[in-house]
Amino acid sequence: QCRYPTIEIIFWDERFTTVIAQQSLLEGDVSRKGRKERVDMVAASLLLQSYLDQGRLK
């Protein structure tokens, strides 16, 4: 923060995003290899969507 004092740092709860992502991929009938390759991307999408849903970016 000292390096970029004008940039606001927002902490966001990411608990369970990986679990939810794994469950979604499993329900979507994605192969085990496909789930392993995509789980982080899906979890990141869920995290971003939860942030946007809170209306913090206007």
PDB file of N, CA, C and O in Angstrom:
ATOM      1  N   GLN A   1       0.831  -1.188   0.000  1.00  0.00           N
ATOM      2  CA  GLN A   1       0.000   0.000   0.000  1.00  0.00           C
ATOM      3  C   GLN A   1       0.874   1.249   0.000  1.00  0.00           C
ATOM      4  O   GLN A   1       0.477   2.277  -0.549  1.00  0.00           O
ATOM      5  N   CYS A   2       2.026   1.178   0.591  1.00  0.00           N
ATOM      6  CA  CYS A   2       2.915   2.338   0.605  1.00  0.00           C
ATOM      7  C   CYS A   2       3.390   2.704  -0.792  1.00  0.00           C
ATOM      8  O   CYS A   2       3.620   3.876  -1.093  1.00  0.00           O
ATOM      9  N   ARG A   3       3.531   1.722  -1.620  1.00  0.00           N
ATOM     10  CA  ARG A   3       4.019   1.975  -2.966  1.00  0.00           C
ATOM     11  C   ARG A   3       2.962   2.661  -3.831  1.00  0.00           C
ATOM     12  O   ARG A   3       3.292   3.486  -4.683  1.00  0.00           O
ATOM     13  N   TYR A   4       1.690   2.316  -3.611  1.00  0.00           N
ATOM     14  CA  TYR A   4       0.576   2.903  -4.358  1.00  0.00           C
ATOM     15  C   TYR A   4      -0.474   3.391  -3.363  1.00  0.00           C
ATOM     16  O   TYR A   4      -1.511   2.746  -3.207  1.00  0.00           O
ATOM     17  N   PRO A   5      -0.233   4.496  -2.698  1.00  0.00           N
ATOM     18  CA  PRO A   5      -1.139   4.936  -1.621  1.00  0.00           C
ATOM     19  C   PRO A   5      -2.535   5.335  -2.085  1.00  0.00           C
ATOM     20  O   PRO A   5      -3.450   5.406  -1.265  1.00  0.00           O
ATOM     21  N   THR A   6      -2.721   5.594  -3.359  1.00  0.00           N
ATOM     22  CA  THR A   6      -4.041   6.022  -3.829  1.00  0.00           C
ATOM     23  C   THR A   6      -4.929   4.858  -4.250  1.00  0.00           C
ATOM     24  O   THR A   6      -6.110   5.050  -4.539  1.00  0.00           O
ATOM     25  N   ILE A   7      -4.370   3.661  -4.285  1.00  0.00           N
ATOM     26  CA  ILE A   7      -5.147   2.488  -4.688  1.00  0.00           C
ATOM     27  C   ILE A   7      -5.782   1.861  -3.454  1.00  0.00           C
ATOM     28  O   ILE A   7      -5.095   1.516  -2.493  1.00  0.00           O
ATOM     29  N   GLU A   8      -7.092   1.722  -3.497  1.00  0.00           N
ATOM     30  CA  GLU A   8      -7.820   1.128  -2.385  1.00  0.00           C
ATOM     31  C   GLU A   8      -7.679  -0.394  -2.426  1.00  0.00           C
ATOM     32  O   GLU A   8      -7.847  -1.022  -3.471  1.00  0.00           O
ATOM     33  N   ILE A   9      -7.371  -0.962  -1.280  1.00  0.00           N
ATOM     34  CA  ILE A   9      -7.272  -2.418  -1.169  1.00  0.00           C
ATOM     35  C   ILE A   9      -8.538  -2.924  -0.503  1.00  0.00           C
ATOM     36  O   ILE A   9      -8.904  -2.473   0.582  1.00  0.00           O
ATOM     37  N   ILE A  10      -9.203  -3.861  -1.158  1.00  0.00           N
ATOM     38  CA  ILE A  10     -10.445  -4.426  -0.636  1.00  0.00           C
ATOM     39  C   ILE A  10     -10.220  -5.906  -0.389  1.00  0.00           C
ATOM     40  O   ILE A  10      -9.784  -6.642  -1.275  1.00  0.00           O
ATOM     41  N   PHE A  11     -10.522  -6.326   0.822  1.00  0.00           N
ATOM     42  CA  PHE A  11     -10.411  -7.737   1.158  1.00  0.00           C
ATOM     43  C   PHE A  11     -11.770  -8.381   0.946  1.00  0.00           C
ATOM     44  O   PHE A  11     -12.795  -7.822   1.338  1.00  0.00           O
ATOM     45  N   TRP A  12     -11.780  -9.556   0.325  1.00  0.00           N
ATOM     46  CA  TRP A  12     -13.030 -10.233  -0.012  1.00  0.00           C
ATOM     47  C   TRP A  12     -12.945 -11.686   0.428  1.00  0.00           C
ATOM     48  O   TRP A  12     -11.932 -12.352   0.212  1.00  0.00           O
ATOM     49  N   ASP A  13     -13.995 -12.164   1.034  1.00  0.00           N
ATOM     50  CA  ASP A  13     -14.024 -13.525   1.552  1.00  0.00           C
ATOM     51  C   ASP A  13     -14.097 -14.528   0.404  1.00  0.00           C
ATOM     52  O   ASP A  13     -15.037 -14.512  -0.391  1.00  0.00           O
ATOM     53  N   GLU A  14     -13.106 -15.386   0.330  1.00  0.00           N
ATOM     54  CA  GLU A  14     -13.072 -16.367  -0.756  1.00  0.00           C
ATOM     55  C   GLU A  14     -13.320 -17.787  -0.263  1.00  0.00           C
ATOM     56  O   GLU A  14     -13.146 -18.751  -1.008  1.00  0.00           O
ATOM     57  N   ARG A  15     -13.728 -17.906   0.994  1.00  0.00           N
ATOM     58  CA  ARG A  15     -13.984 -19.245   1.522  1.00  0.00           C
ATOM     59  C   ARG A  15     -15.059 -19.944   0.699  1.00  0.00           C
ATOM     60  O   ARG A  15     -16.042 -19.330   0.283  1.00  0.00           O
ATOM     61  N   PHE A  16     -14.861 -21.192   0.480  1.00  0.00           N
ATOM     62  CA  PHE A  16     -15.800 -22.087  -0.197  1.00  0.00           C
ATOM     63  C   PHE A  16     -15.898 -21.885  -1.708  1.00  0.00           C
ATOM     64  O   PHE A  16     -16.631 -22.626  -2.362  1.00  0.00           O
ATOM     65  N   THR A  17     -15.193 -20.915  -2.287  1.00  0.00           N
ATOM     66  CA  THR A  17     -15.311 -20.737  -3.739  1.00  0.00           C
ATOM     67  C   THR A  17     -14.783 -21.959  -4.492  1.00  0.00           C
ATOM     68  O   THR A  17     -15.349 -22.344  -5.515  1.00  0.00           O
ATOM     69  N   THR A  18     -13.714 -22.566  -4.001  1.00  0.00           N
ATOM     70  CA  THR A  18     -13.175 -23.755  -4.659  1.00  0.00           C
ATOM     71  C   THR A  18     -14.131 -24.930  -4.523  1.00  0.00           C
ATOM     72  O   THR A  18     -14.324 -25.695  -5.469  1.00  0.00           O
ATOM     73  N   VAL A  19     -14.729 -25.072  -3.347  1.00  0.00           N
ATOM     74  CA  VAL A  19     -15.681 -26.160  -3.126  1.00  0.00           C
ATOM     75  C   VAL A  19     -16.890 -25.999  -4.044  1.00  0.00           C
ATOM     76  O   VAL A  19     -17.345 -26.967  -4.654  1.00  0.00           O
ATOM     77  N   ILE A  20     -17.403 -24.783  -4.138  1.00  0.00           N
ATOM     78  CA  ILE A  20     -18.560 -24.515  -4.999  1.00  0.00           C
ATOM     79  C   ILE A  20     -18.186 -24.742  -6.464  1.00  0.00           C
ATOM     80  O   ILE A  20     -18.977 -25.285  -7.234  1.00  0.00           O
ATOM     81  N   ALA A  21     -16.974 -24.322  -6.847  1.00  0.00           N
ATOM     82  CA  ALA A  21     -16.518 -24.526  -8.224  1.00  0.00           C
ATOM     83  C   ALA A  21     -16.421 -26.013  -8.548  1.00  0.00           C
ATOM     84  O   ALA A  21     -16.856 -26.448  -9.615  1.00  0.00           O
ATOM     85  N   GLN A  22     -15.856 -26.789  -7.634  1.00  0.00           N
ATOM     86  CA  GLN A  22     -15.747 -28.232  -7.857  1.00  0.00           C
ATOM     87  C   GLN A  22     -17.128 -28.871  -7.989  1.00  0.00           C
ATOM     88  O   GLN A  22     -17.346 -29.728  -8.845  1.00  0.00           O
ATOM     89  N   GLN A  23     -18.041 -28.450  -7.148  1.00  0.00           N
ATOM     90  CA  GLN A  23     -19.397 -28.998  -7.188  1.00  0.00           C
ATOM     91  C   GLN A  23     -20.082 -28.644  -8.511  1.00  0.00           C
ATOM     92  O   GLN A  23     -20.744 -29.485  -9.119  1.00  0.00           O
ATOM     93  N   SER A  24     -19.919 -27.407  -8.944  1.00  0.00           N
ATOM     94  CA  SER A  24     -20.528 -26.976 -10.208  1.00  0.00           C
ATOM     95  C   SER A  24     -19.974 -27.764 -11.390  1.00  0.00           C
ATOM     96  O   SER A  24     -20.722 -28.172 -12.279  1.00  0.00           O
ATOM     97  N   LEU A  25     -18.672 -27.975 -11.396  1.00  0.00           N
ATOM     98  CA  LEU A  25     -18.059 -28.737 -12.484  1.00  0.00           C
ATOM     99  C   LEU A  25     -18.496 -30.194 -12.446  1.00  0.00           C
ATOM    100  O   LEU A  25     -18.701 -30.812 -13.490  1.00  0.00           O
ATOM    101  N   LEU A  26     -18.637 -30.736 -11.259  1.00  0.00           N
ATOM    102  CA  LEU A  26     -19.095 -32.120 -11.117  1.00  0.00           C
ATOM    103  C   LEU A  26     -20.527 -32.265 -11.621  1.00  0.00           C
ATOM    104  O   LEU A  26     -20.851 -33.220 -12.327  1.00  0.00           O
ATOM    105  N   GLU A  27     -21.384 -31.311 -11.253  1.00  0.00           N
ATOM    106  CA  GLU A  27     -22.774 -31.328 -11.712  1.00  0.00           C
ATOM    107  C   GLU A  27     -22.868 -31.114 -13.217  1.00  0.00           C
ATOM    108  O   GLU A  27     -23.809 -31.579 -13.861  1.00  0.00           O
ATOM    109  N   GLY A  28     -21.887 -30.408 -13.774  1.00  0.00           N
ATOM    110  CA  GLY A  28     -21.855 -30.168 -15.211  1.00  0.00           C
ATOM    111  C   GLY A  28     -21.265 -31.329 -15.986  1.00  0.00           C
ATOM    112  O   GLY A  28     -21.055 -31.235 -17.195  1.00  0.00           O
ATOM    113  N   ASP A  29     -21.000 -32.419 -15.295  1.00  0.00           N
ATOM    114  CA  ASP A  29     -20.490 -33.646 -15.911  1.00  0.00           C
ATOM    115  C   ASP A  29     -19.157 -33.428 -16.616  1.00  0.00           C
ATOM    116  O   ASP A  29     -18.909 -33.992 -17.682  1.00  0.00           O
ATOM    117  N   VAL A  30     -18.302 -32.603 -16.011  1.00  0.00           N
ATOM    118  CA  VAL A  30     -16.965 -32.363 -16.550  1.00  0.00           C
ATOM    119  C   VAL A  30     -16.056 -33.494 -16.068  1.00  0.00           C
ATOM    120  O   VAL A  30     -16.150 -33.926 -14.919  1.00  0.00           O
ATOM    121  N   SER A  31     -15.194 -33.963 -16.935  1.00  0.00           N
ATOM    122  CA  SER A  31     -14.295 -35.072 -16.581  1.00  0.00           C
ATOM    123  C   SER A  31     -13.377 -34.673 -15.425  1.00  0.00           C
ATOM    124  O   SER A  31     -13.211 -33.489 -15.133  1.00  0.00           O
ATOM    125  N   ARG A  32     -12.795 -35.659 -14.781  1.00  0.00           N
ATOM    126  CA  ARG A  32     -11.897 -35.393 -13.649  1.00  0.00           C
ATOM    127  C   ARG A  32     -10.742 -34.490 -14.080  1.00  0.00           C
ATOM    128  O   ARG A  32     -10.397 -33.538 -13.381  1.00  0.00           O
ATOM    129  N   LYS A  33     -10.155 -34.792 -15.225  1.00  0.00           N
ATOM    130  CA  LYS A  33      -9.059 -33.970 -15.741  1.00  0.00           C
ATOM    131  C   LYS A  33      -9.550 -32.549 -16.030  1.00  0.00           C
ATOM    132  O   LYS A  33      -8.868 -31.575 -15.710  1.00  0.00           O
ATOM    133  N   GLY A  34     -10.716 -32.439 -16.625  1.00  0.00           N
ATOM    134  CA  GLY A  34     -11.284 -31.129 -16.928  1.00  0.00           C
ATOM    135  C   GLY A  34     -11.566 -30.322 -15.677  1.00  0.00           C
ATOM    136  O   GLY A  34     -11.351 -29.110 -15.650  1.00  0.00           O
ATOM    137  N   ARG A  35     -12.047 -30.992 -14.641  1.00  0.00           N
ATOM    138  CA  ARG A  35     -12.309 -30.298 -13.371  1.00  0.00           C
ATOM    139  C   ARG A  35     -11.011 -29.766 -12.786  1.00  0.00           C
ATOM    140  O   ARG A  35     -10.947 -28.628 -12.319  1.00  0.00           O
ATOM    141  N   LYS A  36      -9.983 -30.594 -12.815  1.00  0.00           N
ATOM    142  CA  LYS A  36      -8.693 -30.197 -12.257  1.00  0.00           C
ATOM    143  C   LYS A  36      -8.126 -28.989 -13.007  1.00  0.00           C
ATOM    144  O   LYS A  36      -7.533 -28.097 -12.401  1.00  0.00           O
ATOM    145  N   GLU A  37      -8.312 -28.967 -14.319  1.00  0.00           N
ATOM    146  CA  GLU A  37      -7.790 -27.875 -15.142  1.00  0.00           C
ATOM    147  C   GLU A  37      -8.590 -26.587 -14.978  1.00  0.00           C
ATOM    148  O   GLU A  37      -8.043 -25.497 -15.145  1.00  0.00           O
ATOM    149  N   ARG A  38      -9.870 -26.696 -14.655  1.00  0.00           N
ATOM    150  CA  ARG A  38     -10.750 -25.522 -14.673  1.00  0.00           C
ATOM    151  C   ARG A  38     -11.155 -24.999 -13.303  1.00  0.00           C
ATOM    152  O   ARG A  38     -11.736 -23.917 -13.216  1.00  0.00           O
ATOM    153  N   VAL A  39     -10.870 -25.725 -12.236  1.00  0.00           N
ATOM    154  CA  VAL A  39     -11.426 -25.374 -10.934  1.00  0.00           C
ATOM    155  C   VAL A  39     -10.991 -23.979 -10.469  1.00  0.00           C
ATOM    156  O   VAL A  39     -11.811 -23.238  -9.927  1.00  0.00           O
ATOM    157  N   ASP A  40      -9.729 -23.606 -10.667  1.00  0.00           N
ATOM    158  CA  ASP A  40      -9.271 -22.289 -10.230  1.00  0.00           C
ATOM    159  C   ASP A  40      -9.935 -21.169 -11.021  1.00  0.00           C
ATOM    160  O   ASP A  40     -10.279 -20.127 -10.464  1.00  0.00           O
ATOM    161  N   MET A  41     -10.113 -21.388 -12.320  1.00  0.00           N
ATOM    162  CA  MET A  41     -10.760 -20.388 -13.163  1.00  0.00           C
ATOM    163  C   MET A  41     -12.218 -20.183 -12.742  1.00  0.00           C
ATOM    164  O   MET A  41     -12.692 -19.049 -12.664  1.00  0.00           O
ATOM    165  N   VAL A  42     -12.913 -21.263 -12.476  1.00  0.00           N
ATOM    166  CA  VAL A  42     -14.312 -21.167 -12.058  1.00  0.00           C
ATOM    167  C   VAL A  42     -14.406 -20.516 -10.680  1.00  0.00           C
ATOM    168  O   VAL A  42     -15.287 -19.689 -10.449  1.00  0.00           O
ATOM    169  N   ALA A  43     -13.509 -20.877  -9.765  1.00  0.00           N
ATOM    170  CA  ALA A  43     -13.511 -20.281  -8.428  1.00  0.00           C
ATOM    171  C   ALA A  43     -13.250 -18.776  -8.509  1.00  0.00           C
ATOM    172  O   ALA A  43     -13.881 -17.997  -7.796  1.00  0.00           O
ATOM    173  N   ALA A  44     -12.330 -18.372  -9.368  1.00  0.00           N
ATOM    174  CA  ALA A  44     -12.048 -16.947  -9.547  1.00  0.00           C
ATOM    175  C   ALA A  44     -13.263 -16.220 -10.119  1.00  0.00           C
ATOM    176  O   ALA A  44     -13.559 -15.093  -9.722  1.00  0.00           O
ATOM    177  N   SER A  45     -13.955 -16.855 -11.038  1.00  0.00           N
ATOM    178  CA  SER A  45     -15.170 -16.263 -11.605  1.00  0.00           C
ATOM    179  C   SER A  45     -16.246 -16.086 -10.539  1.00  0.00           C
ATOM    180  O   SER A  45     -16.938 -15.068 -10.505  1.00  0.00           O
ATOM    181  N   LEU A  46     -16.380 -17.080  -9.675  1.00  0.00           N
ATOM    182  CA  LEU A  46     -17.356 -16.987  -8.583  1.00  0.00           C
ATOM    183  C   LEU A  46     -16.998 -15.863  -7.621  1.00  0.00           C
ATOM    184  O   LEU A  46     -17.873 -15.131  -7.157  1.00  0.00           O
ATOM    185  N   LEU A  47     -15.717 -15.731  -7.324  1.00  0.00           N
ATOM    186  CA  LEU A  47     -15.248 -14.673  -6.430  1.00  0.00           C
ATOM    187  C   LEU A  47     -15.534 -13.292  -7.022  1.00  0.00           C
ATOM    188  O   LEU A  47     -16.045 -12.409  -6.334  1.00  0.00           O
ATOM    189  N   LEU A  48     -15.207 -13.117  -8.286  1.00  0.00           N
ATOM    190  CA  LEU A  48     -15.470 -11.844  -8.959  1.00  0.00           C
ATOM    191  C   LEU A  48     -16.961 -11.554  -9.022  1.00  0.00           C
ATOM    192  O   LEU A  48     -17.384 -10.425  -8.774  1.00  0.00           O
ATOM    193  N   GLN A  49     -17.758 -12.557  -9.350  1.00  0.00           N
ATOM    194  CA  GLN A  49     -19.201 -12.353  -9.447  1.00  0.00           C
ATOM    195  C   GLN A  49     -19.794 -11.961  -8.100  1.00  0.00           C
ATOM    196  O   GLN A  49     -20.680 -11.109  -8.043  1.00  0.00           O
ATOM    197  N   SER A  50     -19.320 -12.566  -7.023  1.00  0.00           N
ATOM    198  CA  SER A  50     -19.848 -12.213  -5.698  1.00  0.00           C
ATOM    199  C   SER A  50     -19.506 -10.765  -5.356  1.00  0.00           C
ATOM    200  O   SER A  50     -20.308 -10.069  -4.733  1.00  0.00           O
ATOM    201  N   TYR A  51     -18.334 -10.315  -5.754  1.00  0.00           N
ATOM    202  CA  TYR A  51     -17.942  -8.923  -5.538  1.00  0.00           C
ATOM    203  C   TYR A  51     -18.834  -7.984  -6.349  1.00  0.00           C
ATOM    204  O   TYR A  51     -19.339  -6.991  -5.823  1.00  0.00           O
ATOM    205  N   LEU A  52     -19.023  -8.295  -7.608  1.00  0.00           N
ATOM    206  CA  LEU A  52     -19.848  -7.448  -8.471  1.00  0.00           C
ATOM    207  C   LEU A  52     -21.301  -7.422  -8.011  1.00  0.00           C
ATOM    208  O   LEU A  52     -21.968  -6.392  -8.110  1.00  0.00           O
ATOM    209  N   ASP A  53     -21.788  -8.546  -7.512  1.00  0.00           N
ATOM    210  CA  ASP A  53     -23.169  -8.615  -7.030  1.00  0.00           C
ATOM    211  C   ASP A  53     -23.408  -7.704  -5.833  1.00  0.00           C
ATOM    212  O   ASP A  53     -24.542  -7.293  -5.584  1.00  0.00           O
ATOM    213  N   GLN A  54     -22.377  -7.392  -5.107  1.00  0.00           N
ATOM    214  CA  GLN A  54     -22.516  -6.500  -3.958  1.00  0.00           C
ATOM    215  C   GLN A  54     -22.613  -5.035  -4.376  1.00  0.00           C
ATOM    216  O   GLN A  54     -22.869  -4.167  -3.542  1.00  0.00           O
ATOM    217  N   GLY A  55     -22.411  -4.761  -5.644  1.00  0.00           N
ATOM    218  CA  GLY A  55     -22.575  -3.403  -6.150  1.00  0.00           C
ATOM    219  C   GLY A  55     -21.458  -2.463  -5.761  1.00  0.00           C
ATOM    220  O   GLY A  55     -21.659  -1.249  -5.719  1.00  0.00           O
ATOM    221  N   ARG A  56     -20.297  -2.994  -5.478  1.00  0.00           N
ATOM    222  CA  ARG A  56     -19.180  -2.143  -5.074  1.00  0.00           C
ATOM    223  C   ARG A  56     -18.587  -1.363  -6.242  1.00  0.00           C
ATOM    224  O   ARG A  56     -18.016  -0.290  -6.046  1.00  0.00           O
ATOM    225  N   LEU A  57     -18.717  -1.890  -7.439  1.00  0.00           N
ATOM    226  CA  LEU A  57     -18.199  -1.177  -8.607  1.00  0.00           C
ATOM    227  C   LEU A  57     -19.347  -0.432  -9.271  1.00  0.00           C
ATOM    228  O   LEU A  57     -20.262  -1.048  -9.818  1.00  0.00           O
ATOM    229  N   LYS A  58     -19.297   0.843  -9.223  1.00  0.00           N
ATOM    230  CA  LYS A  58     -20.366   1.655  -9.822  1.00  0.00           C
ATOM    231  C   LYS A  58     -19.783   2.688 -10.741  1.00  0.00           C
ATOM    232  O   LYS A  58     -20.523   3.469 -11.340  1.00  0.00           O
TER     233      LYS A  58
END
